[in-house]
């Protein structure tokens, strides 16, 4: 790897490895992102050879087949001793960091509450309040930690157009991503989007009633049918995640930030009301979840 790339620094860490920013030694140089996976982390034996985890095999095989402007390109794959290296195109931000960056820019454009206070305040008190600064927003004093801004509507439209185009291509290729969230959407300064992290993606079967695992999609972006325990689903789980991402881009806040599966179902039902009740009645695969749903509906009037 050192003969082809100049690795500079770590830009991210995840459950399956560490991501480094690097530049090629070729002329002209090109910036890339290298995902380094330690295969020892996936071995259940100290004597047998280290194998490649299924999620990585699936991610590599799918990315080699998917070619679209809004899907992150996989350039190369290398295995050296007990490490696997995946070389991707480099993109500056993920959507979560991008939204935070834009929100901070909007905060700096506001009038700080400290500037409207009297100049007789001591410097010590002003320095102590800097960590919990407040702003005047719509004639209301709001703490900085509680103030978030969504993206501008034209930018939201641009991002959504690209996201939908990339997901449409995946679904037309019979691939469901199963982990769409802001952290897995890469975006540059111009607002160009790349869908990344296909570790949970898979081909969905043409035949009906093909059972799939329910342990997919990050909780805040997980579709109700997955929370209800169904094992027969398809591309609709990606569309639910896209809707949650869309709402988060507009408001600056996650739409259903549950801390557990039960709380996630409760938040969805509280927002959707009677429609969520009717949806729960058609779920017959899991008696346990039907009992949980009945308990949630009894907690209060959700209509």
Residue pairs with C-beta under 8 A, 6 or more apart in sequence:
1 7
1 34
1 78
1 80
1 85
3 25
4 24
4 25
4 26
5 22
5 23
5 24
5 25
5 32
5 34
5 87
6 22
6 23
6 24
6 25
7 20
7 21
7 22
7 34
8 20
8 21
8 22
8 23
9 20
9 21
10 18
10 19
10 20
10 21
11 19
11 20
11 21
11 33
12 18
12 19
13 19
16 35
16 37
16 53
16 55
16 56
16 199
17 35
17 36
17 37
17 38
17 84
18 35
18 36
19 33
19 34
19 35
19 36
20 33
20 34
20 36
21 31
21 32
21 33
21 90
22 31
22 32
22 33
22 34
23 29
23 30
23 31
23 32
24 30
24 32
31 90
32 75
32 87
32 88
32 89
32 90
33 87
33 88
33 89
33 90
33 91
34 85
34 86
34 87
34 88
35 85
35 86
35 87
35 88
36 83
36 84
36 85
37 53
37 56
37 83
37 84
37 85
37 86
38 82
38 83
39 50
39 51
39 52
39 53
39 82
39 83
39 84
40 50
40 82
42 50
42 51
42 52
42 53
43 50
43 51
50 82
52 79
52 84
55 199
55 200
56 84
56 86
56 199
58 198
58 199
58 201
58 202
59 86
59 197
59 198
59 199
59 201
60 74
60 77
60 86
62 175
62 198
62 201
62 202
62 203
63 71
63 72
63 73
63 74
63 198
64 74
65 173
66 169
66 170
66 173
66 175
66 198
67 73
68 165
68 166
68 169
68 170
69 162
69 165
69 166
70 162
70 163
70 165
70 166
70 169
70 193
70 194
70 195
71 166
71 169
71 170
71 194
71 195
72 88
72 89
72 91
72 186
72 194
72 195
72 196
73 88
73 89
74 86
74 87
74 88
75 87
75 88
75 89
76 85
76 86
76 87
77 84
77 85
77 86
77 87
78 84
78 85
78 87
79 85
88 196
89 194
91 186
91 187
91 188
91 194
91 196
92 187
92 188
92 189
93 101
93 186
93 187
93 188
94 182
94 183
94 184
94 185
94 186
94 187
94 196
95 159
95 182
95 183
95 185
95 186
95 187
95 193
95 245
95 249
96 181
96 182
96 183
98 187
99 150
99 151
99 182
99 248
99 249
99 252
102 149
102 151
102 152
102 155
103 148
103 149
103 150
103 252
106 149
107 135
107 144
107 147
107 149
110 135
110 136
110 137
111 135
111 136
112 133
112 134
112 135
112 136
113 133
113 134
113 135
113 136
113 141
114 126
114 129
114 130
114 133
114 134
116 136
132 143
132 144
132 145
133 143
133 144
134 141
134 142
134 143
134 144
135 141
135 142
135 144
135 147
136 142
137 147
148 251
148 252
148 253
149 252
150 156
150 248
150 249
150 250
150 251
150 252
151 159
151 249
151 250
153 250
155 191
156 246
156 249
156 250
158 191
159 185
159 187
159 191
159 193
159 249
160 242
160 246
160 249
162 192
162 193
163 185
163 193
163 195
163 242
163 245
164 242
166 193
166 194
166 195
167 177
167 180
167 195
167 238
167 239
167 242
170 176
170 177
170 195
170 201
170 238
171 235
171 238
174 203
174 204
174 206
175 198
175 201
175 202
175 203
175 204
176 201
176 202
176 204
176 234
176 235
176 237
176 238
177 184
177 195
177 198
177 200
177 201
177 238
177 241
178 200
178 201
178 202
178 216
178 217
178 237
178 238
179 197
179 199
179 200
179 201
179 216
179 217
179 218
180 195
180 217
180 221
180 238
180 241
180 242
180 245
181 217
181 218
181 220
181 221
181 241
181 245
182 245
182 248
183 197
183 218
184 195
184 196
184 197
185 193
185 194
185 195
185 196
185 245
186 193
186 194
186 195
186 196
187 193
187 194
200 216
200 217
202 212
204 210
204 212
204 234
204 235
208 232
209 232
210 232
211 231
211 232
212 231
212 232
212 233
213 231
214 226
214 229
214 230
214 231
216 222
216 226
216 237
217 223
217 226
217 237
217 241
219 258
219 260
219 261
219 264
220 244
220 254
220 255
220 256
220 257
220 258
220 264
221 240
221 241
221 244
221 245
222 237
222 240
222 241
222 264
223 233
223 236
223 237
223 240
223 241
224 240
224 265
224 268
224 276
224 279
224 280
225 233
225 236
225 237
225 283
226 233
226 237
227 261
227 264
227 265
227 268
227 289
228 265
228 280
228 283
228 285
228 286
228 289
228 293
229 283
229 285
229 286
229 288
229 289
230 283
230 285
230 286
231 285
232 285
243 255
244 254
244 255
244 256
247 255
248 254
248 255
255 271
256 264
256 267
256 268
256 271
257 267
258 264
258 265
258 266
258 267
262 292
262 296
265 292
265 293
265 296
266 296
266 299
268 276
269 276
269 277
269 280
269 296
269 297
269 302
270 302
273 302
273 303
274 303
276 302
277 297
277 302
277 303
280 290
280 293
280 297
283 289
283 290
283 293
284 290
